[in-house]
Amino acid sequence: MQKIPLTLAKPGMILAKPVTRPDGIAVAGAGSELSQGILDRFDSMGISHVVVEGEPVKLDGQPGGTSYDKRLERLDFLFRRYPDDKWMGQIKRLVDHYFRMKAAASAAMAEAARAASQPEAAPEADNAPKPKDA
């Protein structure tokens, strides 16, 4: 099970937990398969994250247009004084997860922008004469 930003969700993924609007009303149940229409509807409702089955998205803090990867590098330094404090360890893990999700979302947005700016390859026209049946 993996919590991912809605921007990284793809059609075909399966929800591991129900999706609720910010006001608490459930809009999709666990086990539902995502489609582009459902993802668009979630976006219009203000839903920012979904929990999907498995771990389909690699949240490695890939560089995007922001400094989230730099922030991840600093976490060990920032929490160095609390090596045995379980609460500070939990906070560090939460912050680490947050920055990894933001970095992955940023990278996905950059990739989408790159793909959108590239011209699509025009399908080759089949101008060759077709053989006649004998």
N, CA, C and O atoms as CSV, one atom per row, in Angstrom:
chain,resi,resn,atom,element,x,y,z
A,1,MET,N,N,0.857,-1.159,0.000
A,1,MET,CA,C,0.000,0.000,0.000
A,1,MET,C,C,0.906,1.225,0.000
A,1,MET,O,O,1.923,1.255,0.693
A,2,GLN,N,N,0.525,2.252,-0.794
A,2,GLN,CA,C,1.361,3.446,-0.920
A,2,GLN,C,C,0.473,4.675,-1.084
A,2,GLN,O,O,-0.440,4.698,-1.910
A,3,LYS,N,N,0.761,5.696,-0.279
A,3,LYS,CA,C,0.069,6.974,-0.411
A,3,LYS,C,C,0.852,7.812,-1.410
A,3,LYS,O,O,2.045,8.054,-1.231
A,4,ILE,N,N,0.169,8.256,-2.468
A,4,ILE,CA,C,0.833,9.026,-3.510
A,4,ILE,C,C,0.047,10.292,-3.819
A,4,ILE,O,O,-1.163,10.338,-3.598
A,5,PRO,N,N,0.721,11.318,-4.325
A,5,PRO,CA,C,0.002,12.518,-4.768
A,5,PRO,C,C,-0.907,12.152,-5.941
A,5,PRO,O,O,-0.581,11.268,-6.732
A,6,LEU,N,N,-2.026,12.823,-6.048
A,6,LEU,CA,C,-2.968,12.553,-7.129
A,6,LEU,C,C,-2.298,12.744,-8.486
A,6,LEU,O,O,-2.663,12.070,-9.450
A,7,THR,N,N,-1.325,13.651,-8.579
A,7,THR,CA,C,-0.641,13.899,-9.846
A,7,THR,C,C,0.143,12.689,-10.333
A,7,THR,O,O,0.456,12.598,-11.520
A,8,LEU,N,N,0.468,11.753,-9.438
A,8,LEU,CA,C,1.213,10.557,-9.826
A,8,LEU,C,C,0.317,9.342,-10.038
A,8,LEU,O,O,0.783,8.300,-10.498
A,9,ALA,N,N,-0.957,9.468,-9.709
A,9,ALA,CA,C,-1.891,8.349,-9.884
A,9,ALA,C,C,-2.186,8.160,-11.371
A,9,ALA,O,O,-2.308,9.128,-12.122
A,10,LYS,N,N,-2.298,6.914,-11.775
A,10,LYS,CA,C,-2.533,6.566,-13.179
A,10,LYS,C,C,-3.749,5.659,-13.301
A,10,LYS,O,O,-4.058,4.900,-12.382
A,11,PRO,N,N,-4.445,5.738,-14.445
A,11,PRO,CA,C,-5.549,4.803,-14.669
A,11,PRO,C,C,-5.065,3.360,-14.555
A,11,PRO,O,O,-3.969,3.024,-15.004
A,12,GLY,N,N,-5.880,2.525,-13.958
A,12,GLY,CA,C,-5.539,1.123,-13.778
A,12,GLY,C,C,-5.054,0.799,-12.374
A,12,GLY,O,O,-5.084,-0.363,-11.968
A,13,MET,N,N,-4.608,1.803,-11.625
A,13,MET,CA,C,-4.196,1.561,-10.244
A,13,MET,C,C,-5.430,1.223,-9.416
A,13,MET,O,O,-6.538,1.654,-9.735
A,14,ILE,N,N,-5.232,0.450,-8.354
A,14,ILE,CA,C,-6.327,0.024,-7.483
A,14,ILE,C,C,-6.209,0.734,-6.141
A,14,ILE,O,O,-5.133,0.768,-5.544
A,15,LEU,N,N,-7.315,1.301,-5.667
A,15,LEU,CA,C,-7.318,1.985,-4.380
A,15,LEU,C,C,-7.193,0.978,-3.239
A,15,LEU,O,O,-7.894,-0.034,-3.216
A,16,ALA,N,N,-6.306,1.258,-2.302
A,16,ALA,CA,C,-6.148,0.402,-1.126
A,16,ALA,C,C,-7.012,0.891,0.027
A,16,ALA,O,O,-7.353,0.119,0.923
A,17,LYS,N,N,-7.365,2.168,0.006
A,17,LYS,CA,C,-8.215,2.761,1.038
A,17,LYS,C,C,-9.282,3.614,0.363
A,17,LYS,O,O,-9.081,4.087,-0.756
A,18,PRO,N,N,-10.411,3.814,1.031
A,18,PRO,CA,C,-11.438,4.679,0.452
A,18,PRO,C,C,-10.907,6.103,0.282
A,18,PRO,O,O,-10.039,6.545,1.033
A,19,VAL,N,N,-11.435,6.808,-0.705
A,19,VAL,CA,C,-11.066,8.199,-0.946
A,19,VAL,C,C,-12.204,9.076,-0.443
A,19,VAL,O,O,-13.370,8.856,-0.769
A,20,THR,N,N,-11.843,10.075,0.358
A,20,THR,CA,C,-12.851,10.996,0.889
A,20,THR,C,C,-12.518,12.417,0.472
A,20,THR,O,O,-11.355,12.784,0.302
A,21,ARG,N,N,-13.559,13.195,0.314
A,21,ARG,CA,C,-13.374,14.622,0.024
A,21,ARG,C,C,-12.851,15.307,1.270
A,21,ARG,O,O,-12.892,14.730,2.357
A,22,PRO,N,N,-12.353,16.544,1.129
A,22,PRO,CA,C,-11.873,17.265,2.312
A,22,PRO,C,C,-12.933,17.427,3.401
A,22,PRO,O,O,-12.586,17.586,4.572
A,23,ASP,N,N,-14.227,17.389,3.038
A,23,ASP,CA,C,-15.278,17.518,4.046
A,23,ASP,C,C,-15.656,16.176,4.672
A,23,ASP,O,O,-16.566,16.115,5.499
A,24,GLY,N,N,-14.954,15.079,4.278
A,24,GLY,CA,C,-15.159,13.782,4.908
A,24,GLY,C,C,-16.094,12.834,4.191
A,24,GLY,O,O,-16.242,11.692,4.626
A,25,ILE,N,N,-16.724,13.248,3.126
A,25,ILE,CA,C,-17.656,12.387,2.406
A,25,ILE,C,C,-16.871,11.437,1.495
A,25,ILE,O,O,-16.023,11.871,0.715
A,26,ALA,N,N,-17.165,10.135,1.605
A,26,ALA,CA,C,-16.479,9.127,0.783
A,26,ALA,C,C,-16.953,9.227,-0.660
A,26,ALA,O,O,-18.150,9.342,-0.924
A,27,VAL,N,N,-16.005,9.182,-1.590
A,27,VAL,CA,C,-16.349,9.281,-3.013
A,27,VAL,C,C,-15.925,8.038,-3.803
A,27,VAL,O,O,-16.384,7.838,-4.928
A,28,ALA,N,N,-15.061,7.207,-3.231
A,28,ALA,CA,C,-14.650,5.957,-3.887
A,28,ALA,C,C,-14.210,4.973,-2.812
A,28,ALA,O,O,-13.583,5.355,-1.824
A,29,GLY,N,N,-14.542,3.716,-3.014
A,29,GLY,CA,C,-14.211,2.696,-2.026
A,29,GLY,C,C,-12.900,1.987,-2.317
A,29,GLY,O,O,-12.377,2.029,-3.430
A,30,ALA,N,N,-12.388,1.337,-1.285
A,30,ALA,CA,C,-11.184,0.518,-1.440
A,30,ALA,C,C,-11.476,-0.570,-2.464
A,30,ALA,O,O,-12.578,-1.116,-2.499
A,31,GLY,N,N,-10.495,-0.883,-3.292
A,31,GLY,CA,C,-10.661,-1.895,-4.324
A,31,GLY,C,C,-11.123,-1.333,-5.658
A,31,GLY,O,O,-11.174,-2.062,-6.648
A,32,SER,N,N,-11.462,-0.051,-5.702
A,32,SER,CA,C,-11.897,0.563,-6.952
A,32,SER,C,C,-10.703,0.761,-7.881
A,32,SER,O,O,-9.611,1.115,-7.436
A,33,GLU,N,N,-10.920,0.529,-9.169
A,33,GLU,CA,C,-9.873,0.765,-10.159
A,33,GLU,C,C,-9.984,2.200,-10.654
A,33,GLU,O,O,-11.070,2.677,-10.984
A,34,LEU,N,N,-8.833,2.883,-10.701
A,34,LEU,CA,C,-8.821,4.275,-11.137
A,34,LEU,C,C,-8.917,4.362,-12.660
A,34,LEU,O,O,-8.309,3.575,-13.386
A,35,SER,N,N,-9.690,5.331,-13.116
A,35,SER,CA,C,-9.763,5.653,-14.537
A,35,SER,C,C,-9.431,7.127,-14.674
A,35,SER,O,O,-9.388,7.842,-13.672
A,36,GLN,N,N,-9.194,7.597,-15.885
A,36,GLN,CA,C,-8.872,9.004,-16.061
A,36,GLN,C,C,-10.036,9.883,-15.621
A,36,GLN,O,O,-9.821,10.957,-15.060
A,37,GLY,N,N,-11.258,9.443,-15.868
A,37,GLY,CA,C,-12.430,10.210,-15.445
A,37,GLY,C,C,-12.498,10.354,-13.931
A,37,GLY,O,O,-12.809,11.430,-13.420
A,38,ILE,N,N,-12.207,9.270,-13.215
A,38,ILE,CA,C,-12.224,9.309,-11.745
A,38,ILE,C,C,-11.116,10.227,-11.238
A,38,ILE,O,O,-11.331,11.010,-10.313
A,39,LEU,N,N,-9.932,10.135,-11.841
A,39,LEU,CA,C,-8.821,10.998,-11.424
A,39,LEU,C,C,-9.159,12.471,-11.648
A,39,LEU,O,O,-8.848,13.316,-10.809
A,40,ASP,N,N,-9.795,12.778,-12.780
A,40,ASP,CA,C,-10.197,14.157,-13.052
A,40,ASP,C,C,-11.235,14.629,-12.035
A,40,ASP,O,O,-11.201,15.776,-11.589
A,41,ARG,N,N,-12.154,13.735,-11.672
A,41,ARG,CA,C,-13.183,14.070,-10.687
A,41,ARG,C,C,-12.542,14.328,-9.319
A,41,ARG,O,O,-12.905,15.287,-8.638
A,42,PHE,N,N,-11.592,13.476,-8.917
A,42,PHE,CA,C,-10.882,13.680,-7.649
A,42,PHE,C,C,-10.203,15.046,-7.637
A,42,PHE,O,O,-10.261,15.768,-6.642
A,43,ASP,N,N,-9.564,15.392,-8.742
A,43,ASP,CA,C,-8.868,16.672,-8.840
A,43,ASP,C,C,-9.843,17.834,-8.675
A,43,ASP,O,O,-9.541,18.807,-7.985
A,44,SER,N,N,-11.004,17.735,-9.303
A,44,SER,CA,C,-11.996,18.815,-9.197
A,44,SER,C,C,-12.601,18.916,-7.796
A,44,SER,O,O,-13.123,19.965,-7.417
A,45,MET,N,N,-12.531,17.820,-7.024
A,45,MET,CA,C,-13.061,17.817,-5.654
A,45,MET,C,C,-12.036,18.303,-4.632
A,45,MET,O,O,-12.360,18.453,-3.453
A,46,GLY,N,N,-10.814,18.547,-5.070
A,46,GLY,CA,C,-9.794,19.011,-4.135
A,46,GLY,C,C,-9.053,17.891,-3.419
A,46,GLY,O,O,-8.395,18.134,-2.407
A,47,ILE,N,N,-9.150,16.680,-3.927
A,47,ILE,CA,C,-8.436,15.552,-3.331
A,47,ILE,C,C,-6.993,15.607,-3.817
A,47,ILE,O,O,-6.746,15.682,-5.021
A,48,SER,N,N,-6.045,15.571,-2.894
A,48,SER,CA,C,-4.645,15.734,-3.282
A,48,SER,C,C,-3.842,14.443,-3.248
A,48,SER,O,O,-2.807,14.359,-3.908
A,49,HIS,N,N,-4.289,13.420,-2.491
A,49,HIS,CA,C,-3.554,12.169,-2.357
A,49,HIS,C,C,-4.512,10.993,-2.385
A,49,HIS,O,O,-5.674,11.119,-2.000
A,50,VAL,N,N,-4.019,9.844,-2.842
A,50,VAL,CA,C,-4.775,8.599,-2.791
A,50,VAL,C,C,-3.844,7.504,-2.278
A,50,VAL,O,O,-2.622,7.603,-2.396
A,51,VAL,N,N,-4.440,6.462,-1.709
A,51,VAL,CA,C,-3.660,5.312,-1.244
A,51,VAL,C,C,-3.983,4.166,-2.182
A,51,VAL,O,O,-5.134,3.746,-2.299
A,52,VAL,N,N,-2.937,3.659,-2.860
A,52,VAL,CA,C,-3.118,2.602,-3.853
A,52,VAL,C,C,-2.440,1.322,-3.387
A,52,VAL,O,O,-1.584,1.344,-2.502
A,53,GLU,N,N,-2.836,0.205,-3.997
A,53,GLU,CA,C,-2.255,-1.083,-3.644
A,53,GLU,C,C,-0.838,-1.192,-4.190
A,53,GLU,O,O,-0.517,-0.629,-5.236
A,54,GLY,N,N,0.002,-1.923,-3.468
A,54,GLY,CA,C,1.386,-2.113,-3.894
A,54,GLY,C,C,2.192,-0.840,-3.718
A,54,GLY,O,O,1.810,0.051,-2.959
A,55,GLU,N,N,3.295,-0.765,-4.415
A,55,GLU,CA,C,4.116,0.444,-4.441
A,55,GLU,C,C,4.456,0.744,-5.893
A,55,GLU,O,O,5.591,0.537,-6.322
A,56,PRO,N,N,3.468,1.236,-6.659
A,56,PRO,CA,C,3.673,1.424,-8.090
A,56,PRO,C,C,4.513,2.642,-8.466
A,56,PRO,O,O,4.967,2.758,-9.604
A,57,VAL,N,N,4.716,3.543,-7.517
A,57,VAL,CA,C,5.438,4.773,-7.825
A,57,VAL,C,C,6.728,4.817,-7.031
A,57,VAL,O,O,6.723,4.629,-5.814
A,58,LYS,N,N,7.818,5.062,-7.710
A,58,LYS,CA,C,9.114,5.172,-7.054
A,58,LYS,C,C,9.249,6.600,-6.529
A,58,LYS,O,O,9.296,7.553,-7.308
A,59,LEU,N,N,9.310,6.741,-5.214
A,59,LEU,CA,C,9.416,8.052,-4.592
A,59,LEU,C,C,10.844,8.258,-4.097
A,59,LEU,O,O,11.092,8.289,-2.892
A,60,ASP,N,N,11.767,8.396,-5.021
A,60,ASP,CA,C,13.169,8.477,-4.661
A,60,ASP,C,C,13.712,9.890,-4.592
A,60,ASP,O,O,14.924,10.072,-4.473
A,61,GLY,N,N,12.868,10.879,-4.662
A,61,GLY,CA,C,13.377,12.233,-4.612
A,61,GLY,C,C,14.144,12.596,-5.865
A,61,GLY,O,O,15.192,13.238,-5.792
A,62,GLN,N,N,13.633,12.191,-7.008
A,62,GLN,CA,C,14.288,12.530,-8.257
A,62,GLN,C,C,14.278,14.042,-8.414
A,62,GLN,O,O,13.315,14.698,-8.016
A,63,PRO,N,N,15.330,14.601,-8.987
A,63,PRO,CA,C,15.371,16.050,-9.097
A,63,PRO,C,C,14.298,16.563,-10.031
A,63,PRO,O,O,14.119,16.048,-11.135
A,64,GLY,N,N,13.609,17.548,-9.595
A,64,GLY,CA,C,12.624,18.219,-10.419
A,64,GLY,C,C,13.053,19.660,-10.563
A,64,GLY,O,O,14.236,19.935,-10.762
A,65,GLY,N,N,12.126,20.578,-10.468
A,65,GLY,CA,C,12.481,21.974,-10.566
A,65,GLY,C,C,12.657,22.604,-9.191
A,65,GLY,O,O,12.793,23.824,-9.089
A,66,THR,N,N,12.658,21.799,-8.131
A,66,THR,CA,C,12.733,22.357,-6.791
A,66,THR,C,C,13.911,21.768,-6.039
A,66,THR,O,O,14.671,20.960,-6.573
A,67,SER,N,N,14.049,22.184,-4.798
A,67,SER,CA,C,15.186,21.732,-4.002
A,67,SER,C,C,14.776,20.682,-2.966
A,67,SER,O,O,15.400,20.593,-1.909
A,68,TYR,N,N,13.755,19.899,-3.243
A,68,TYR,CA,C,13.329,18.878,-2.280
A,68,TYR,C,C,14.432,17.868,-2.032
A,68,TYR,O,O,14.606,17.405,-0.905
A,69,ASP,N,N,15.184,17.517,-3.076
A,69,ASP,CA,C,16.274,16.559,-2.888
A,69,ASP,C,C,17.354,17.137,-1.973
A,69,ASP,O,O,17.969,16.402,-1.200
A,70,LYS,N,N,17.584,18.429,-2.054
A,70,LYS,CA,C,18.554,19.075,-1.151
A,70,LYS,C,C,18.046,19.039,0.292
A,70,LYS,O,O,18.822,18.832,1.225
A,71,ARG,N,N,16.767,19.237,0.464
A,71,ARG,CA,C,16.184,19.202,1.808
A,71,ARG,C,C,16.300,17.813,2.415
A,71,ARG,O,O,16.552,17.673,3.612
A,72,LEU,N,N,16.115,16.781,1.586
A,72,LEU,CA,C,16.265,15.407,2.074
A,72,LEU,C,C,17.680,15.149,2.579
A,72,LEU,O,O,17.883,14.477,3.590
A,73,GLU,N,N,18.655,15.697,1.856
A,73,GLU,CA,C,20.044,15.503,2.253
A,73,GLU,C,C,20.330,16.107,3.625
A,73,GLU,O,O,21.199,15.615,4.346
A,74,ARG,N,N,19.618,17.155,3.989
A,74,ARG,CA,C,19.872,17.851,5.252
A,74,ARG,C,C,19.181,17.219,6.453
A,74,ARG,O,O,19.498,17.581,7.586
A,75,LEU,N,N,18.256,16.297,6.254
A,75,LEU,CA,C,17.494,15.744,7.380
A,75,LEU,C,C,18.379,15.097,8.437
A,75,LEU,O,O,18.181,15.326,9.630
A,76,ASP,N,N,19.339,14.304,8.022
A,76,ASP,CA,C,20.219,13.664,9.004
A,76,ASP,C,C,20.938,14.713,9.855
A,76,ASP,O,O,21.077,14.554,11.068
A,77,PHE,N,N,21.384,15.767,9.211
A,77,PHE,CA,C,22.062,16.826,9.946
A,77,PHE,C,C,21.097,17.514,10.921
A,77,PHE,O,O,21.447,17.762,12.075
A,78,LEU,N,N,19.904,17.815,10.459
A,78,LEU,CA,C,18.942,18.536,11.291
A,78,LEU,C,C,18.479,17.727,12.500
A,78,LEU,O,O,18.156,18.301,13.539
A,79,PHE,N,N,18.444,16.397,12.374
A,79,PHE,CA,C,17.970,15.539,13.464
A,79,PHE,C,C,19.114,14.836,14.188
A,79,PHE,O,O,18.874,13.879,14.924
A,80,ARG,N,N,20.329,15.281,14.000
A,80,ARG,CA,C,21.510,14.615,14.567
A,80,ARG,C,C,21.518,14.597,16.086
A,80,ARG,O,O,22.132,13.709,16.678
A,81,ARG,N,N,20.865,15.536,16.730
A,81,ARG,CA,C,20.878,15.611,18.193
A,81,ARG,C,C,19.862,14.687,18.854
A,81,ARG,O,O,19.804,14.601,20.081
A,82,TYR,N,N,19.067,14.001,18.050
A,82,TYR,CA,C,17.994,13.167,18.601
A,82,TYR,C,C,18.068,11.732,18.083
A,82,TYR,O,O,17.063,11.219,17.592
A,83,PRO,N,N,19.215,11.070,18.172
A,83,PRO,CA,C,19.328,9.733,17.586
A,83,PRO,C,C,18.460,8.680,18.283
A,83,PRO,O,O,18.063,7.699,17.654
A,84,ASP,N,N,18.160,8.870,19.579
A,84,ASP,CA,C,17.408,7.858,20.320
A,84,ASP,C,C,15.995,8.293,20.694
A,84,ASP,O,O,15.282,7.559,21.378
A,85,ASP,N,N,15.588,9.469,20.254
A,85,ASP,CA,C,14.264,9.984,20.586
A,85,ASP,C,C,13.256,9.430,19.574
A,85,ASP,O,O,13.302,9.775,18.393
A,86,LYS,N,N,12.338,8.562,20.048
A,86,LYS,CA,C,11.417,7.914,19.106
A,86,LYS,C,C,10.463,8.917,18.454
A,86,LYS,O,O,10.078,8.731,17.300
A,87,TRP,N,N,10.080,9.962,19.160
A,87,TRP,CA,C,9.164,10.951,18.581
A,87,TRP,C,C,9.849,11.773,17.503
A,87,TRP,O,O,9.266,12.042,16.452
A,88,MET,N,N,11.073,12.167,17.761
A,88,MET,CA,C,11.812,12.914,16.746
A,88,MET,C,C,12.118,12.009,15.550
A,88,MET,O,O,12.153,12.475,14.411
A,89,GLY,N,N,12.336,10.729,15.806
A,89,GLY,CA,C,12.533,9.781,14.712
A,89,GLY,C,C,11.298,9.678,13.838
A,89,GLY,O,O,11.395,9.607,12.613
A,90,GLN,N,N,10.134,9.672,14.477
A,90,GLN,CA,C,8.875,9.618,13.727
A,90,GLN,C,C,8.694,10.885,12.903
A,90,GLN,O,O,8.283,10.816,11.744
A,91,ILE,N,N,8.994,12.032,13.483
A,91,ILE,CA,C,8.880,13.295,12.751
A,91,ILE,C,C,9.837,13.292,11.559
A,91,ILE,O,O,9.476,13.717,10.462
A,92,LYS,N,N,11.051,12.812,11.783
A,92,LYS,CA,C,12.031,12.752,10.692
A,92,LYS,C,C,11.513,11.862,9.562
A,92,LYS,O,O,11.643,12.223,8.392
A,93,ARG,N,N,10.928,10.703,9.889
A,93,ARG,CA,C,10.389,9.814,8.854
A,93,ARG,C,C,9.244,10.479,8.105
A,93,ARG,O,O,9.141,10.344,6.886
A,94,LEU,N,N,8.378,11.198,8.823
A,94,LEU,CA,C,7.267,11.890,8.166
A,94,LEU,C,C,7.763,12.988,7.232
A,94,LEU,O,O,7.263,13.134,6.116
A,95,VAL,N,N,8.739,13.755,7.687
A,95,VAL,CA,C,9.296,14.824,6.849
A,95,VAL,C,C,10.001,14.216,5.639
A,95,VAL,O,O,9.878,14.725,4.525
A,96,ASP,N,N,10.736,13.134,5.855
A,96,ASP,CA,C,11.414,12.443,4.758
A,96,ASP,C,C,10.396,11.988,3.710
A,96,ASP,O,O,10.586,12.210,2.514
A,97,HIS,N,N,9.318,11.352,4.168
A,97,HIS,CA,C,8.275,10.878,3.249
A,97,HIS,C,C,7.647,12.053,2.489
A,97,HIS,O,O,7.422,11.970,1.282
A,98,TYR,N,N,7.371,13.133,3.196
A,98,TYR,CA,C,6.771,14.315,2.576
A,98,TYR,C,C,7.659,14.858,1.457
A,98,TYR,O,O,7.177,15.117,0.354
A,99,PHE,N,N,8.952,15.033,1.735
A,99,PHE,CA,C,9.853,15.576,0.726
A,99,PHE,C,C,10.041,14.615,-0.445
A,99,PHE,O,O,10.203,15.057,-1.582
A,100,ARG,N,N,10.021,13.304,-0.183
A,100,ARG,CA,C,10.123,12.347,-1.287
A,100,ARG,C,C,8.897,12.430,-2.195
A,100,ARG,O,O,9.017,12.366,-3.418
A,101,MET,N,N,7.720,12.572,-1.588
A,101,MET,CA,C,6.499,12.703,-2.388
A,101,MET,C,C,6.514,13.995,-3.192
A,101,MET,O,O,6.152,13.994,-4.368
A,102,LYS,N,N,6.927,15.095,-2.573
A,102,LYS,CA,C,6.982,16.373,-3.277
A,102,LYS,C,C,7.998,16.326,-4.415
A,102,LYS,O,O,7.734,16.841,-5.501
A,103,ALA,N,N,9.158,15.710,-4.174
A,103,ALA,CA,C,10.183,15.614,-5.208
A,103,ALA,C,C,9.688,14.753,-6.376
A,103,ALA,O,O,9.907,15.097,-7.537
A,104,ALA,N,N,9.024,13.639,-6.068
A,104,ALA,CA,C,8.502,12.772,-7.127
A,104,ALA,C,C,7.403,13.479,-7.914
A,104,ALA,O,O,7.349,13.372,-9.139
A,105,ALA,N,N,6.531,14.196,-7.220
A,105,ALA,CA,C,5.473,14.938,-7.909
A,105,ALA,C,C,6.073,16.027,-8.785
A,105,ALA,O,O,5.607,16.251,-9.902
A,106,SER,N,N,7.091,16.700,-8.294
A,106,SER,CA,C,7.761,17.737,-9.070
A,106,SER,C,C,8.404,17.142,-10.320
A,106,SER,O,O,8.311,17.710,-11.408
A,107,ALA,N,N,9.056,15.992,-10.154
A,107,ALA,CA,C,9.682,15.328,-11.301
A,107,ALA,C,C,8.629,14.886,-12.312
A,107,ALA,O,O,8.850,14.982,-13.519
A,108,ALA,N,N,7.487,14.404,-11.829
A,108,ALA,CA,C,6.412,13.980,-12.729
A,108,ALA,C,C,5.849,15.169,-13.498
A,108,ALA,O,O,5.550,15.063,-14.687
A,109,MET,N,N,5.707,16.287,-12.822
A,109,MET,CA,C,5.207,17.493,-13.492
A,109,MET,C,C,6.210,17.974,-14.538
A,109,MET,O,O,5.818,18.388,-15.629
A,110,ALA,N,N,7.495,17.922,-14.212
A,110,ALA,CA,C,8.528,18.327,-15.168
A,110,ALA,C,C,8.527,17.400,-16.378
A,110,ALA,O,O,8.663,17.856,-17.513
A,111,GLU,N,N,8.374,16.103,-16.137
A,111,GLU,CA,C,8.327,15.139,-17.231
A,111,GLU,C,C,7.101,15.361,-18.099
A,111,GLU,O,O,7.183,15.269,-19.324
A,112,ALA,N,N,5.961,15.654,-17.475
A,112,ALA,CA,C,4.734,15.918,-18.235
A,112,ALA,C,C,4.886,17.182,-19.076
A,112,ALA,O,O,4.439,17.226,-20.222
A,113,ALA,N,N,5.511,18.200,-18.513
A,113,ALA,CA,C,5.733,19.438,-19.264
A,113,ALA,C,C,6.678,19.185,-20.436
A,113,ALA,O,O,6.473,19.709,-21.531
A,114,ARG,N,N,7.717,18.375,-20.199
A,114,ARG,CA,C,8.665,18.036,-21.261
A,114,ARG,C,C,7.957,17.262,-22.371
A,114,ARG,O,O,8.172,17.529,-23.554
A,115,ALA,N,N,7.120,16.313,-21.991
A,115,ALA,CA,C,6.403,15.507,-22.982
A,115,ALA,C,C,5.406,16.358,-23.760
A,115,ALA,O,O,5.210,16.152,-24.958
A,116,ALA,N,N,4.778,17.315,-23.078
A,116,ALA,CA,C,3.801,18.173,-23.744
A,116,ALA,C,C,4.471,19.131,-24.720
A,116,ALA,O,O,3.865,19.521,-25.718
A,117,SER,N,N,5.711,19.513,-24.445
A,117,SER,CA,C,6.389,20.472,-25.319
A,117,SER,C,C,6.997,19.802,-26.551
A,117,SER,O,O,7.340,20.483,-27.518
A,118,GLN,N,N,7.133,18.479,-26.525
A,118,GLN,CA,C,7.693,17.765,-27.670
A,118,GLN,C,C,6.591,17.499,-28.681
A,118,GLN,O,O,5.509,17.045,-28.310
A,119,PRO,N,N,6.850,17.776,-29.956
A,119,PRO,CA,C,5.815,17.505,-30.963
A,119,PRO,C,C,5.600,15.997,-31.097
A,119,PRO,O,O,6.539,15.202,-31.050
A,120,GLU,N,N,4.343,15.644,-31.264
A,120,GLU,CA,C,4.020,14.226,-31.421
A,120,GLU,C,C,4.446,13.771,-32.809
A,120,GLU,O,O,4.366,14.530,-33.774
A,121,ALA,N,N,4.892,12.546,-32.897
A,121,ALA,CA,C,5.262,11.992,-34.191
A,121,ALA,C,C,3.999,11.757,-35.007
A,121,ALA,O,O,3.066,11.093,-34.555
A,122,ALA,N,N,3.982,12.304,-36.197
A,122,ALA,CA,C,2.812,12.140,-37.056
A,122,ALA,C,C,2.780,10.710,-37.566
A,122,ALA,O,O,3.812,10.171,-37.967
A,123,PRO,N,N,1.605,10.090,-37.556
A,123,PRO,CA,C,1.530,8.723,-38.081
A,123,PRO,C,C,1.863,8.728,-39.564
A,123,PRO,O,O,1.439,9.612,-40.309
A,124,GLU,N,N,2.627,7.731,-39.979
A,124,GLU,CA,C,3.016,7.660,-41.376
A,124,GLU,C,C,1.806,7.282,-42.216
A,124,GLU,O,O,1.070,6.349,-41.897
A,125,ALA,N,N,1.622,8.020,-43.280
A,125,ALA,CA,C,0.512,7.725,-44.176
A,125,ALA,C,C,0.864,6.498,-44.998
A,125,ALA,O,O,1.999,6.341,-45.448
A,126,ASP,N,N,-0.095,5.652,-45.185
A,126,ASP,CA,C,0.134,4.436,-45.965
A,126,ASP,C,C,-0.233,4.740,-47.411
A,126,ASP,O,O,-1.354,4.485,-47.849
A,127,ASN,N,N,0.729,5.289,-48.140
A,127,ASN,CA,C,0.482,5.665,-49.528
A,127,ASN,C,C,0.870,4.570,-50.523
A,127,ASN,O,O,0.652,4.707,-51.727
A,128,ALA,N,N,1.434,3.505,-50.017
A,128,ALA,CA,C,1.855,2.426,-50.916
A,128,ALA,C,C,0.612,1.730,-51.472
A,128,ALA,O,O,-0.369,1.523,-50.759
A,129,PRO,N,N,0.671,1.371,-52.762
A,129,PRO,CA,C,-0.490,0.654,-53.334
A,129,PRO,C,C,-0.645,-0.715,-52.680
A,129,PRO,O,O,0.329,-1.416,-52.405
A,130,LYS,N,N,-1.880,-1.059,-52.449
A,130,LYS,CA,C,-2.180,-2.346,-51.826
A,130,LYS,C,C,-2.245,-3.424,-52.903
A,130,LYS,O,O,-2.788,-3.194,-53.984
A,131,PRO,N,N,-1.686,-4.613,-52.605
A,131,PRO,CA,C,-1.741,-5.674,-53.602
A,131,PRO,C,C,-3.187,-6.151,-53.811
A,131,PRO,O,O,-3.978,-6.222,-52.871
A,132,LYS,N,N,-3.492,-6.463,-55.022
A,132,LYS,CA,C,-4.842,-6.946,-55.350
A,132,LYS,C,C,-4.901,-8.441,-55.095
A,132,LYS,O,O,-3.937,-9.173,-55.320
A,133,ASP,N,N,-6.046,-8.866,-54.625
A,133,ASP,CA,C,-6.228,-10.310,-54.402
A,133,ASP,C,C,-6.303,-11.017,-55.745
A,133,ASP,O,O,-6.927,-10.521,-56.682
A,134,ALA,N,N,-5.673,-12.161,-55.833
A,134,ALA,CA,C,-5.662,-12.920,-57.101
A,134,ALA,C,C,-6.819,-13.849,-57.202
A,134,ALA,O,O,-6.957,-14.556,-58.200
